[in-house]
Amino acid sequence: MEDDMLETKCENLMNIVVESRKRFGKMCSEYELKSSSMENKILNLKIESFSNYRFKPKNSVPAISGEDTKEIEDFTVQLLERQKRIDELKNKLRNTQTVVLQLRNDKIGGKLRQPVDAELMLENAKSKQLQQL
């Protein structure tokens, strides 16, 4: 009988321990949920306050008046005209270089440019003969 009483008391105590663990575990999980939700709310408030804050730039952008915009447009037109002129000059230079190369490689034109003189022709023939020897 005493053993039965001890067994029931022990069983009751074990049930109390199990119930207290369940309650404590439930309280811990509720605390974790509440603390994480509070952290999320705090983070959302920080993000919201940052998004509402207007940052001041280090260098302020000046306001451009109508007169200034006209000057800027005139300046861009001048730059475009100069760039176009530079491109045209580059094309002319390329064309001139190709013409010069063609003239240097033109052997017939070189012979035509030499004056036609009998004495000069004799001298050229003699110089060629001397070079061959």
Secondary structure, DSSP 8 states (H G I E B T S, - for coil): -HHHHHHHHHHHHHHHHHHHHHHHHHHHHHHHHHHHHHHHHHHHHHHHHHHH-----SS------HHHHHHHHHHHHHHHHHHHHHHHHHHHHHHHHHHHHHHHH-HHHHHHHS---HHHHHHHHHHHHHHH-
